[in-house]
Amino acid sequence: MFILPISNSFAVVMPVFKQSTPVPDITDDAIGGPGDVTFSADGTKIHFTNFTNENASTSYHKLRQFTLTTPFDISTLDTATEVQIDLNAGSDDLGNFVQGHEFNNDGTKVIVIQQGGKLNIHTLTTPYDISDFSQDADDGVNYTTAFVGSAVDDDIRSRDITFNNDGTKMYLIDGGDNTIGDGGVIEYDLSTPFVPSTATFVNELVVSGELSLFEQDVEFDDDGTRMYVIDSHTTANSNAKIAVYKLSTPFHTSTATFVGSIANFFDASGGTGTPLGLGFSSDGMKLYQTTYTISGSGDLDRVYEYDLSCPYGIVICETETASVVSAQVEIAKNVIHQNTSIIFKRFEWLRRNENKTNLNSHNLKLNINNPILASLTNKLQSSFKDLKYTQASLKTEKLAENKRKWSSWTHGDISFGRVGDTISLKPKEITTKGISIGADKLTKNNNFFGLAMRYSNDDVDIKSETNEELNSQSLSFNVYGQLPVNSKSNLNALLGVSFLSMDQMISGTVTGERNGKQIYTALSYEEEKNYTKFDIIPYGKTELGITQLSEYTDFGTKATNNVEIHERLTFKTGNASAGFKFDHTLYMDESRLSRNGFLEYVVDFTSDIDHRYKNHIDNVTVQNTIKRHSTNNIKGNIGFELFQRSGHTSALNYERFQSLDNSAHTDSLLLKFGKQKNENTNFNVIYEPLKNNNTEISYLKNYDNFNLKVKSNYAMYSKIPDYGAGIELSATF
């Protein structure tokens, strides 16, 4: 049980100043300065719009680019690498007061907007590199008056432009009609991603209650659940603020709740200036802010760099909620996948041993050294070849009842994988270790029935700056069986339940505990007939599961100052696959070696999963959607299995699950050990006519490493009969 510490009361999370640097070749403009600031995805290029009110014939209406020799480190800005786009060239010129700019999600287009509502678009040959571009045709739209709704001022002063992750939403900042504090964030839907002319008005969020100057720039965090708005002024003003809003529905401004703001955050030396642009590094751990002044005092036209204590950590720090819940879903899916995969490998073993359907191996051997009787020996041994069980006795010809015994097996597995590397989710590295034990037996009509139990441990490392991890333990119970459909095909079935326990951690400290339970089933259909010399077998399989994760509270740490209450989550998962197996057996003197594997195409039809939680700061319920990572996947397996005469089996398999839609994958190393219930019985009759017609009868029984031998001898035609009996016990280590 967790108790919320009193010291975890709300406190504003502040950026920490690191450094600033002048932006060159801009400072000679009377009212100029670096406007909006953006980076390439890898942080090696930085871009500024050149804000100015000079006439269109001047050289200051530019989009400028510099190279950083160290990604996201502004102290390594190389002035010699500057390249520009003249925003007044061509028919689609922007004129004065160039403001915000934004790239599309792959960096091949850059969209720049001007305060009077003019906008132009340039297509780039190399993503995020403006040195080689072509200008798109003018769309003819005036964005100050187009697409407005009744709630929007019909004279928008468009200070910035941004988009959601997939470009289906666009946002403009209305900086106010020369009136301080009457602006807001305007939201549009785009019918064509990243094409502003396809906009439809959705909502205006008025922010004048939280900001007292001219609204200037808007940014979102990586999953659209937090929004940041900065204001500015026409004079040096260190009272400019960044206001922070939480969105209960990602990227929907109508669900925004104000949670706080910060001001006076330039540097410790008290540098003066007025903020103009706002930006983040790609991991959200750095904040950048540009300044300008018209007074000639203080720090002119600079870019500031701040370190953040957590991703996008201004006013509040939040955990990677979407990534954490996505990891919990992946753990649940992985538990089902590993159980069904291991059980269906057991079905493969049963099929390889279908000629020994009672899972017992019994041998009867007659060793007769008399050449005259050799042919009789062969015939006698052949007569016992097909017997399932034979009594070691010559006193009766009656066979004992077929004994149906349980056969046990164990299976170990280690898996490594990486999933969730998407726009809104952090990548997750998953390590799974598990051990399974099971037993099965032959039932009537040559059907199989079995029980299995599996324990596994999943460790998930979420690749973000917050050092978040998940550690999960699961215990699963399975019932499985194999039913012949007809003489040429089988139906394999599995029903299982699992119990899960998950610990959520930040930097090794447990911040929340969540329990879960699930029920799942799997069916496969396979042909008995083998094709080609590699024994190829076609098959199909489907897998379904229902998982319920308990409600829980993530208390965070004192550093994150964040408490989240997560509601109970119930979701369905499933997939269907088709492919072929190959299984070729090599027979040796004392063993058999199976070379086996499969290749299958897997369609994941798990639907998107909605989860709901609320934060202690605003107590607003937020709903996030976890999308399935990949619909189309390939799964392959190759390995070997050794069957020894003693009844022991061992197997080693390598398995790869690869997404075809993204880079997600899982690599598994599977180890298996088994033991057949062998009744190794040797019944020996040795007759030696050249040695006084000596006759020896012996019974040899094997118990794993121990051999029990009972024998008697008799000299049949000796004048002085010689006979005796003995018991021998030997062991092999």
ROKE-121773 format. One record per residue (C-alpha): x, y, z negated; residue in three letters; residue number from 1. Coordinates in steps of 0.02 Angstrom, whole numbers, plus 50000, padded with zeros to 5 digits. Example, Ala and Ser with C-alpha at 12.3 -4.5 7.8 and 13.67 -1.06 7.14 Angstrom:
   east  north     up    r    k
  50615  49775  49610  ALA    1
  50684  49947  49643  SER    2
This chain:
   east  north     up    r    k
  50000  50000  50000  MET    1
  50062  50173  50044  PHE    2
  50031  50328  49936  ILE    3
  50042  50497  50023  LEU    4
  50177  50595  49932  PRO    5
  50129  50769  49873  ILE    6
  50291  50838  49947  SER    7
  50225  50792  50120  ASN    8
  50114  50948  50120  SER    9
  50103  51046  50281  PHE   10
  50250  51158  50330  ALA   11
  50286  51241  50496  VAL   12
  50417  51150  50599  VAL   13
  50539  51278  50673  MET   14
  50657  51267  50822  PRO   15
  50842  51282  50777  VAL   16
  50941  51407  50880  PHE   17
  51091  51330  50967  LYS   18
  51156  51452  51097  GLN   19
  51112  51581  51229  SER   20
  51190  51638  51391  THR   21
  51158  51781  51513  PRO   22
  51075  51741  51677  VAL   23
  51190  51819  51808  PRO   24
  51150  51921  51963  ASP   25
  50985  51979  51890  ILE   26
  51031  52106  51756  THR   27
  51051  52256  51875  ASP   28
  50863  52262  51905  ASP   29
  50781  52405  51812  ALA   30
  50640  52298  51745  ILE   31
  50699  52130  51807  GLY   32
  50739  51972  51714  GLY   33
  50732  51784  51720  PRO   34
  50551  51730  51716  GLY   35
  50491  51551  51704  ASP   36
  50627  51421  51672  VAL   37
  50627  51238  51731  THR   38
  50751  51095  51750  PHE   39
  50777  50951  51867  SER   40
  50728  50783  51794  ALA   41
  50910  50741  51755  ASP   42
  50947  50913  51682  GLY   43
  51087  50955  51804  THR   44
  50994  51100  51888  LYS   45
  50909  51249  51807  ILE   46
  50786  51365  51896  HIS   47
  50723  51541  51861  PHE   48
  50595  51650  51945  THR   49
  50658  51829  51961  ASN   50
  50528  51943  51881  PHE   51
  50530  52122  51950  THR   52
  50415  52267  51994  ASN   53
  50526  52337  52131  GLU   54
  50458  52355  52308  ASN   55
  50456  52208  52425  ALA   56
  50608  52265  52521  SER   57
  50726  52237  52375  THR   58
  50824  52077  52351  SER   59
  50755  52031  52182  TYR   60
  50603  51928  52228  HIS   61
  50690  51761  52215  LYS   62
  50682  51585  52149  LEU   63
  50858  51551  52088  ARG   64
  50949  51388  52051  GLN   65
  51111  51352  51957  PHE   66
  51203  51191  51919  THR   67
  51239  51133  51740  LEU   68
  51395  51027  51727  THR   69
  51324  50951  51567  THR   70
  51139  50909  51580  PRO   71
  51024  51027  51484  PHE   72
  51174  51122  51411  ASP   73
  51156  51305  51463  ILE   74
  51335  51346  51410  SER   75
  51392  51246  51562  THR   76
  51293  51351  51687  LEU   77
  51404  51371  51841  ASP   78
  51374  51541  51920  THR   79
  51467  51492  52078  ALA   80
  51332  51364  52120  THR   81
  51187  51487  52135  GLU   82
  51065  51459  52279  VAL   83
  50905  51554  52313  GLN   84
  50737  51552  52398  ILE   85
  50679  51723  52458  ASP   86
  50497  51725  52404  LEU   87
  50459  51872  52520  ASN   88
  50520  51785  52678  ALA   89
  50395  51725  52805  GLY   90
  50210  51762  52815  SER   91
  50172  51699  52640  ASP   92
  50271  51832  52543  ASP   93
  50234  51861  52360  LEU   94
  50283  52044  52337  GLY   95
  50306  52112  52162  ASN   96
  50292  52034  51990  PHE   97
  50339  51856  52035  VAL   98
  50297  51754  51880  GLN   99
  50284  51566  51853  GLY  100
  50339  51417  51956  HIS  101
  50318  51228  51944  GLU  102
  50378  51071  52033  PHE  103
  50268  50924  52079  ASN  104
  50301  50759  51991  ASN  105
  50438  50699  52110  ASP  106
  50523  50867  52135  GLY  107
  50492  50876  52322  THR  108
  50382  51032  52313  LYS  109
  50398  51193  52214  VAL  110
  50247  51308  52190  ILE  111
  50276  51492  52143  VAL  112
  50139  51614  52090  ILE  113
  50134  51804  52083  GLN  114
  50041  51911  51957  GLN  115
  49919  51973  52089  GLY  116
  49863  51797  52132  GLY  117
  49973  51760  52283  LYS  118
  50052  51589  52290  LEU  119
  50175  51500  52404  ASN  120
  50240  51322  52418  ILE  121
  50408  51259  52480  HIS  122
  50447  51078  52525  THR  123
  50621  51019  52473  LEU  124
  50729  50894  52566  THR  125
  50814  50839  52405  THR  126
  50708  50833  52246  PRO  127
  50733  50985  52133  TYR  128
  50864  51057  52251  ASP  129
  50808  51221  52333  ILE  130
  50963  51234  52444  SER  131
  50870  51147  52587  ASP  132
  50685  51186  52606  PHE  133
  50543  51224  52723  SER  134
  50401  51343  52682  GLN  135
  50223  51276  52689  ASP  136
  50090  51374  52782  ALA  137
  49998  51510  52687  ASP  138
  49836  51438  52615  ASP  139
  49756  51611  52620  GLY  140
  49688  51597  52443  VAL  141
  49688  51741  52319  ASN  142
  49701  51654  52152  TYR  143
  49644  51806  52052  THR  144
  49466  51787  52116  THR  145
  49453  51614  52195  ALA  146
  49377  51464  52104  PHE  147
  49325  51568  51953  VAL  148
  49179  51523  51843  GLY  149
  49062  51636  51748  SER  150
  49172  51630  51594  ALA  151
  49326  51693  51685  VAL  152
  49377  51874  51712  ASP  153
  49359  51907  51898  ASP  154
  49529  51995  51899  ASP  155
  49652  51863  51838  ILE  156
  49830  51919  51809  ARG  157
  49910  51751  51850  SER  158
  50070  51743  51747  ARG  159
  50106  51557  51759  ASP  160
  50056  51395  51845  ILE  161
  50073  51215  51785  THR  162
  49995  51043  51816  PHE  163
  49956  50884  51723  ASN  164
  50066  50731  51754  ASN  165
  49980  50666  51910  ASP  166
  49936  50835  51985  GLY  167
  49748  50815  51974  THR  168
  49733  50966  51858  LYS  169
  49804  51142  51877  MET  170
  49820  51277  51745  TYR  171
  49844  51465  51766  LEU  172
  49883  51591  51631  ILE  173
  49775  51747  51636  ASP  174
  49888  51878  51558  GLY  175
  49746  52001  51534  GLY  176
  49686  52146  51640  ASP  177
  49808  52275  51570  ASN  178
  49726  52244  51404  THR  179
  49820  52160  51265  ILE  180
  49738  52002  51198  GLY  181
  49602  51966  51326  ASP  182
  49688  51824  51420  GLY  183
  49681  51636  51415  GLY  184
  49722  51469  51496  VAL  185
  49615  51426  51647  ILE  186
  49594  51242  51693  GLU  187
  49551  51177  51868  TYR  188
  49525  51005  51943  ASP  189
  49617  50971  52107  LEU  190
  49537  50854  52232  SER  191
  49708  50831  52313  THR  192
  49853  50816  52188  PRO  193
  49969  50967  52181  PHE  194
  49871  51060  52316  VAL  195
  49807  51219  52229  PRO  196
  49687  51264  52370  SER  197
  49579  51111  52325  THR  198
  49541  51181  52151  ALA  199
  49375  51180  52060  THR  200
  49354  51283  51902  PHE  201
  49333  51179  51742  VAL  202
  49364  51284  51586  ASN  203
  49444  51440  51514  GLU  204
  49523  51431  51342  LEU  205
  49533  51607  51269  VAL  206
  49688  51623  51160  VAL  207
  49675  51805  51110  SER  208
  49631  51757  50932  GLY  209
  49801  51674  50910  GLU  210
  49912  51786  51019  LEU  211
  49917  51976  51008  SER  212
  50021  52022  51162  LEU  213
  50012  51978  51347  PHE  214
  49995  51790  51377  GLU  215
  50141  51739  51486  GLN  216
  50178  51552  51501  ASP  217
  50095  51384  51463  VAL  218
  50173  51211  51444  GLU  219
  50113  51038  51389  PHE  220
  50201  50896  51301  ASP  221
  50231  50735  51397  ASP  222
  50061  50655  51363  ASP  223
  49953  50812  51367  GLY  224
  49900  50807  51185  THR  225
  49990  50968  51137  ARG  226
  49990  51135  51229  MET  227
  50108  51284  51204  TYR  228
  50069  51464  51253  VAL  229
  50195  51606  51238  ILE  230
  50154  51793  51245  ASP  231
  50259  51941  51300  SER  232
  50259  52132  51312  HIS  233
  50325  52276  51415  THR  234
  50446  52332  51279  THR  235
  50573  52244  51170  ALA  236
  50466  52151  51046  ASN  237
  50525  52013  50931  SER  238
  50348  51984  50868  ASN  239
  50306  51879  51020  ALA  240
  50240  51708  50972  LYS  241
  50223  51530  51032  ILE  242
  50050  51464  50990  ALA  243
  50025  51276  50976  VAL  244
  49862  51184  51013  TYR  245
  49814  51001  50996  LYS  246
  49702  50924  51129  LEU  247
  49593  50780  51073  SER  248
  49574  50728  51255  THR  249
  49741  50744  51347  PRO  250
  49752  50892  51468  PHE  251
  49572  50946  51432  HIS  252
  49580  51124  51366  THR  253
  49399  51115  51307  SER  254
  49458  50997  51168  THR  255
  49599  51111  51108  ALA  256
  49619  51155  50924  THR  257
  49741  51289  50866  PHE  258
  49865  51218  50739  VAL  259
  49989  51360  50714  GLY  260
  50117  51478  50789  SER  261
  50296  51537  50767  ILE  262
  50377  51709  50792  ALA  263
  50547  51792  50770  ASN  264
  50641  51639  50829  PHE  265
  50780  51709  50938  PHE  266
  50943  51687  50845  ASP  267
  51020  51711  50674  ALA  268
  51110  51871  50726  SER  269
  50946  51960  50754  GLY  270
  50960  51979  50942  GLY  271
  50820  52079  51019  THR  272
  50718  52049  51174  GLY  273
  50548  51998  51234  THR  274
  50510  51817  51285  PRO  275
  50456  51790  51463  LEU  276
  50470  51605  51506  GLY  277
  50457  51441  51412  LEU  278
  50521  51266  51452  GLY  279
  50573  51098  51378  PHE  280
  50703  50966  51416  SER  281
  50637  50806  51492  SER  282
  50643  50715  51324  ASP  283
  50560  50859  51231  GLY  284
  50705  50879  51110  MET  285
  50758  51051  51172  LYS  286
  50663  51214  51194  LEU  287
  50716  51350  51316  TYR  288
  50653  51528  51319  GLN  289
  50701  51675  51430  THR  290
  50703  51858  51376  THR  291
  50707  52028  51457  TYR  292
  50701  52209  51397  THR  293
  50676  52380  51476  ILE  294
  50754  52482  51337  SER  295
  50934  52441  51377  GLY  296
  50966  52381  51200  SER  297
  50988  52209  51128  GLY  298
  51015  52050  51230  ASP  299
  50964  52081  51410  LEU  300
  50904  51945  51527  ASP  301
  50961  51790  51437  ARG  302
  50908  51609  51418  VAL  303
  50902  51536  51243  TYR  304
  50923  51353  51195  GLU  305
  50848  51278  51036  TYR  306
  50859  51105  50960  ASP  307
  50697  51025  50902  LEU  308
  50684  50901  50758  SER  309
  50567  50789  50858  CYS  310
  50500  50786  51036  PRO  311
  50407  50949  51070  TYR  312
  50424  50988  50884  GLY  313
  50356  51164  50865  ILE  314
  50242  51196  50715  VAL  315
  50210  51008  50698  ILE  316
  50304  50847  50730  CYS  317
  50207  50699  50793  GLU  318
  50262  50521  50822  THR  319
  50259  50446  50996  GLU  320
  50080  50391  50962  THR  321
  50036  50332  51138  ALA  322
  50200  50237  51154  SER  323
  50181  50157  50982  VAL  324
  50003  50096  51016  VAL  325
  50058  50038  51189  SER  326
  50195  49937  51105  ALA  327
  50067  49859  50986  GLN  328
  49961  49808  51135  VAL  329
  50114  49734  51222  GLU  330
  50157  49633  51066  ILE  331
  49981  49560  51063  ALA  332
  49989  49516  51248  LYS  333
  50162  49441  51225  ASN  334
  50104  49327  51083  VAL  335
  49969  49254  51196  ILE  336
  50087  49240  51345  HIS  337
  50223  49150  51247  GLN  338
  50101  49025  51170  ASN  339
  50019  48980  51335  THR  340
  50186  48972  51426  SER  341
  50259  48851  51300  ILE  342
  50105  48740  51291  ILE  343
  50094  48727  51479  PHE  344
  50276  48674  51484  LYS  345
  50223  48531  51371  ARG  346
  50093  48483  51502  PHE  347
  50234  48475  51629  GLU  348
  50329  48356  51515  TRP  349
  50176  48246  51496  LEU  350
  50156  48240  51684  ARG  351
  50337  48188  51706  ARG  352
  50304  48044  51586  ASN  353
  50134  47996  51654  GLU  354
  50194  47818  51683  ASN  355
  50217  47804  51494  LYS  356
  50047  47867  51449  THR  357
  50052  47803  51270  ASN  358
  50207  47910  51242  LEU  359
  50298  47755  51180  ASN  360
  50441  47666  51263  SER  361
  50455  47479  51230  HIS  362
  50587  47368  51302  ASN  363
  50601  47179  51302  LEU  364
  50770  47110  51353  LYS  365
  50820  46927  51374  LEU  366
  51007  46894  51381  ASN  367
  51039  46714  51441  ILE  368
  51218  46675  51486  ASN  369
  51177  46511  51574  ASN  370
  51188  46543  51761  PRO  371
  51066  46403  51791  ILE  372
  50932  46497  51695  LEU  373
  50971  46668  51770  ALA  374
  50828  46663  51893  SER  375
  50708  46613  51755  LEU  376
  50771  46759  51653  THR  377
  50736  46885  51791  ASN  378
  50562  46817  51816  LYS  379
  50526  46820  51630  LEU  380
  50587  46999  51612  GLN  381
  50484  47052  51761  SER  382
  50330  46978  51682  SER  383
  50352  47097  51535  PHE  384
  50394  47251  51640  LYS  385
  50222  47329  51643  ASP  386
  50173  47290  51464  LEU  387
  50138  47439  51353  LYS  388
  50183  47345  51195  TYR  389
  50249  47170  51166  THR  390
  50265  47071  51006  GLN  391
  50439  47007  50973  ALA  392
  50383  46829  50951  SER  393
  50374  46670  51055  LEU  394
  50243  46591  50946  LYS  395
  50096  46673  51028  THR  396
  50056  46744  51198  GLU  397
  49924  46862  51131  LYS  398
  49970  47045  51154  LEU  399
  49947  47163  51010  ALA  400
  49819  47301  51028  GLU  401
  49888  47453  51119  ASN  402
  49950  47568  50983  LYS  403
  49915  47751  51017  ARG  404
  50042  47851  50919  LYS  405
  50079  48035  50902  TRP  406
  50231  48107  50990  SER  407
  50312  48262  50917  SER  408
  50408  48403  50999  TRP  409
  50492  48567  50955  THR  410
  50526  48720  51062  HIS  411
  50633  48875  51034  GLY  412
  50629  49033  51139  ASP  413
  50718  49200  51152  ILE  414
  50652  49340  51265  SER  415
  50714  49512  51312  PHE  416
  50607  49639  51406  GLY  417
  50577  49821  51449  ARG  418
  50405  49895  51481  VAL  419
  50309  50058  51479  GLY  420
  50429  50172  51574  ASP  421
  50292  50287  51641  THR  422
  50259  50473  51649  ILE  423
  50163  50477  51485  SER  424
  50244  50330  51393  LEU  425
  50420  50306  51330  LYS  426
  50508  50146  51384  PRO  427
  50508  50005  51259  LYS  428
  50638  49868  51240  GLU  429
  50562  49709  51168  ILE  430
  50655  49562  51091  THR  431
  50557  49406  51046  THR  432
  50617  49253  50951  LYS  433
  50502  49105  50919  GLY  434
  50495  48924  50869  ILE  435
  50353  48802  50905  SER  436
  50316  48628  50840  ILE  437
  50183  48514  50906  GLY  438
  50118  48338  50920  ALA  439
  50005  48252  51045  ASP  440
  49936  48081  51082  LYS  441
  49849  47981  51215  LEU  442
  49661  47967  51192  THR  443
  49536  47858  51280  LYS  444
  49526  47863  51470  ASN  445
  49708  47919  51480  ASN  446
  49673  48096  51419  ASN  447
  49794  48194  51310  PHE  448
  49755  48289  51151  PHE  449
  49878  48393  51052  GLY  450
  49906  48520  50913  LEU  451
  50043  48652  50904  ALA  452
  50098  48792  50789  MET  453
  50212  48938  50834  ARG  454
  50299  49071  50729  TYR  455
  50375  49220  50817  SER  456
  50457  49386  50780  ASN  457
  50447  49535  50899  ASP  458
  50561  49687  50883  ASP  459
  50516  49839  50988  VAL  460
  50633  49987  51008  ASP  461
  50543  50140  51078  ILE  462
  50673  50235  51177  LYS  463
  50643  50411  51112  SER  464
  50729  50534  50999  GLU  465
  50614  50492  50853  THR  466
  50700  50323  50824  ASN  467
  50534  50232  50812  GLU  468
  50527  50044  50802  GLU  469
  50401  49906  50777  LEU  470
  50433  49740  50692  ASN  471
  50298  49609  50711  SER  472
  50274  49433  50646  GLN  473
  50144  49313  50712  SER  474
  50082  49139  50668  LEU  475
  49983  49045  50801  SER  476
  49885  48884  50802  PHE  477
  49842  48795  50964  ASN  478
  49734  48649  51019  VAL  479
  49768  48583  51193  TYR  480
  49717  48442  51307  GLY  481
  49733  48372  51482  GLN  482
  49585  48303  51577  LEU  483
  49595  48212  51743  PRO  484
  49477  48295  51866  VAL  485
  49499  48153  51989  ASN  486
  49635  48034  52040  SER  487
  49734  48175  52121  LYS  488
  49718  48323  52003  SER  489
  49716  48375  51820  ASN  490
  49638  48514  51718  LEU  491
  49745  48578  51574  ASN  492
  49659  48677  51436  ALA  493
  49717  48774  51284  LEU  494
  49626  48863  51141  LEU  495
  49723  48962  51012  GLY  496
  49714  49089  50872  VAL  497
  49851  49205  50806  SER  498
  49876  49314  50654  PHE  499
  49989  49466  50671  LEU  500
  50076  49582  50549  SER  501
  50160  49740  50616  MET  502
  50275  49862  50527  ASP  503
  50297  50034  50606  GLN  504
  50465  50115  50567  MET  505
  50556  50278  50593  ILE  506
  50746  50268  50575  SER  507
  50726  50105  50478  GLY  508
  50595  50171  50357  THR  509
  50424  50086  50361  VAL  510
  50291  50220  50390  THR  511
  50139  50111  50423  GLY  512
  50076  49932  50421  GLU  513
  49948  49856  50538  ARG  514
  49873  49682  50543  ASN  515
  49790  49593  50686  GLY  516
  49704  49434  50740  LYS  517
  49667  49363  50910  GLN  518
  49586  49217  50998  ILE  519
  49637  49161  51172  TYR  520
  49614  49023  51298  THR  521
  49700  48967  51456  ALA  522
  49657  48845  51595  LEU  523
  49762  48776  51736  SER  524
  49723  48664  51883  TYR  525
  49859  48566  51969  GLU  526
  49874  48432  52101  GLU  527
  49947  48263  52059  GLU  528
  50014  48242  52234  LYS  529
  50192  48300  52264  ASN  530
  50246  48380  52428  TYR  531
  50416  48374  52512  THR  532
  50572  48293  52439  LYS  533
  50577  48427  52303  PHE  534
  50411  48369  52231  ASP  535
  50319  48534  52255  ILE  536
  50152  48544  52164  ILE  537
  50025  48685  52195  PRO  538
  49927  48751  52046  TYR  539
  49822  48895  51980  GLY  540
  49801  48966  51805  LYS  541
  49698  49093  51709  THR  542
  49724  49167  51536  GLU  543
  49601  49267  51428  LEU  544
  49618  49342  51254  GLY  545
  49530  49456  51131  ILE  546
  49634  49550  51001  THR  547
  49579  49654  50853  GLN  548
  49704  49768  50765  LEU  549
  49655  49839  50596  SER  550
  49641  50023  50556  GLU  551
  49798  50093  50475  TYR  552
  49883  50253  50421  THR  553
  50051  50309  50488  ASP  554
  50121  50415  50347  PHE  555
  50274  50473  50443  GLY  556
  50424  50542  50347  THR  557
  50463  50708  50263  LYS  558
  50559  50758  50419  ALA  559
  50412  50726  50536  THR  560
  50284  50799  50415  ASN  561
  50147  50705  50504  ASN  562
  50010  50586  50446  VAL  563
  49898  50496  50570  GLU  564
  49747  50387  50534  ILE  565
  49716  50259  50671  HIS  566
  49547  50177  50696  GLU  567
  49522  49990  50718  ARG  568
  49563  49936  50896  LEU  569
  49482  49791  50989  THR  570
  49530  49751  51166  PHE  571
  49528  49612  51296  LYS  572
  49675  49552  51400  THR  573
  49684  49429  51543  GLY  574
  49771  49375  51700  ASN  575
  49754  49250  51842  ALA  576
  49896  49170  51938  SER  577
  49930  49048  52079  ALA  578
  50090  48968  52137  GLY  579
  50186  48808  52149  PHE  580
  50298  48701  52040  LYS  581
  50445  48595  52092  PHE  582
  50504  48448  51989  ASP  583
  50633  48328  52055  HIS  584
  50701  48188  51945  THR  585
  50875  48114  51959  LEU  586
  50891  47939  51884  TYR  587
  51052  47889  51796  MET  588
  51108  47736  51698  ASP  589
  51056  47791  51525  GLU  590
  50953  47946  51561  SER  591
  50848  48045  51682  ARG  592
  50878  48226  51733  LEU  593
  50731  48333  51788  SER  594
  50769  48487  51892  ARG  595
  50613  48593  51880  ASN  596
  50538  48766  51893  GLY  597
  50398  48868  51967  PHE  598
  50355  49027  52059  LEU  599
  50188  49112  52037  GLU  600
  50100  49275  52080  TYR  601
  50011  49350  51929  VAL  602
  49870  49476  51934  VAL  603
  49844  49566  51768  ASP  604
  49661  49617  51756  PHE  605
  49676  49693  51582  THR  606
  49573  49852  51582  SER  607
  49631  50020  51516  ASP  608
  49625  50026  51325  ILE  609
  49562  50177  51226  ASP  610
  49624  50207  51051  HIS  611
  49571  50343  50930  ARG  612
  49665  50429  50788  TYR  613
  49668  50593  50694  LYS  614
  49804  50699  50618  ASN  615
  49800  50765  50440  HIS  616
  49840  50942  50499  ILE  617
  49683  50973  50599  ASP  618
  49579  50817  50559  ASN  619
  49525  50811  50742  VAL  620
  49498  50639  50818  THR  621
  49605  50614  50973  VAL  622
  49573  50480  51104  GLN  623
  49718  50417  51208  ASN  624
  49707  50289  51348  THR  625
  49837  50153  51369  ILE  626
  49841  50103  51552  LYS  627
  49897  49931  51605  ARG  628
  50078  49940  51658  HIS  629
  50066  49831  51812  SER  630
  49928  49743  51907  THR  631
  50040  49642  52021  ASN  632
  50179  49533  51952  ASN  633
  50293  49389  51997  ILE  634
  50343  49254  51873  LYS  635
  50481  49129  51906  GLY  636
  50563  48989  51808  ASN  637
  50707  48870  51837  ILE  638
  50783  48741  51721  GLY  639
  50835  48566  51678  PHE  640
  50769  48431  51562  GLU  641
  50867  48279  51505  LEU  642
  50776  48119  51454  PHE  643
  50886  47997  51358  GLN  644
  50855  47813  51339  ARG  645
  50846  47837  51151  SER  646
  50687  47938  51177  GLY  647
  50763  48108  51142  HIS  648
  50732  48247  51265  THR  649
  50812  48419  51281  SER  650
  50777  48560  51402  ALA  651
  50845  48729  51450  LEU  652
  50745  48851  51558  ASN  653
  50769  49030  51615  TYR  654
  50611  49129  51652  GLU  655
  50585  49302  51729  ARG  656
  50423  49403  51727  PHE  657
  50441  49550  51847  GLN  658
  50318  49689  51882  SER  659
  50293  49733  52065  LEU  660
  50218  49903  52021  ASP  661
  50359  49971  51911  ASN  662
  50520  49919  51826  SER  663
  50440  49821  51683  ALA  664
  50512  49647  51658  HIS  665
  50542  49509  51532  THR  666
  50686  49384  51531  ASP  667
  50663  49226  51428  SER  668
  50779  49085  51379  LEU  669
  50680  48932  51328  LEU  670
  50752  48785  51230  LEU  671
  50657  48625  51194  LYS  672
  50691  48465  51099  PHE  673
  50578  48315  51091  GLY  674
  50572  48136  51032  LYS  675
  50471  47994  51105  GLN  676
  50403  47862  50987  LYS  677
  50510  47720  51049  ASN  678
  50489  47541  50993  GLU  679
  50654  47477  51062  ASN  680
  50640  47289  51040  THR  681
  50770  47170  51110  ASN  682
  50728  46985  51108  PHE  683
  50882  46885  51157  ASN  684
  50895  46700  51202  VAL  685
  51074  46643  51233  ILE  686
  51106  46463  51290  TYR  687
  51287  46406  51317  GLU  688
  51300  46225  51381  PRO  689
  51492  46233  51391  LEU  690
  51502  46273  51207  LYS  691
  51422  46120  51133  ASN  692
  51254  46173  51203  ASN  693
  51249  46311  51072  ASN  694
  51086  46410  51070  THR  695
  51061  46579  50987  GLU  696
  50896  46670  50966  ILE  697
  50901  46851  50903  SER  698
  50780  46993  50873  TYR  699
  50851  47171  50881  LEU  700
  50751  47323  50825  LYS  701
  50813  47503  50840  ASN  702
  50770  47635  50709  TYR  703
  50849  47795  50775  ASP  704
  51034  47773  50729  ASN  705
  51010  47606  50641  PHE  706
  50999  47433  50720  ASN  707
  50919  47284  50630  LEU  708
  50963  47112  50700  LYS  709
  50889  46946  50642  VAL  710
  50965  46790  50722  LYS  711
  50980  46601  50708  SER  712
  51091  46476  50797  ASN  713
  51080  46289  50829  TYR  714
  51198  46165  50913  ALA  715
  51068  46063  51002  MET  716
  51166  45904  51045  TYR  717
  51303  45902  50912  SER  718
  51326  45744  50813  LYS  719
  51335  45853  50661  ILE  720
  51197  45980  50688  PRO  721
  51255  46159  50660  ASP  722
  51124  46287  50622  TYR  723
  51108  46447  50525  GLY  724
  51019  46615  50509  ALA  725
  51077  46792  50473  GLY  726
  51028  46974  50458  ILE  727
  51139  47115  50523  GLU  728
  51115  47302  50494  LEU  729
  51225  47422  50591  SER  730
  51226  47608  50618  ALA  731
  51292  47727  50750  THR  732
  51343  47906  50710  PHE  733
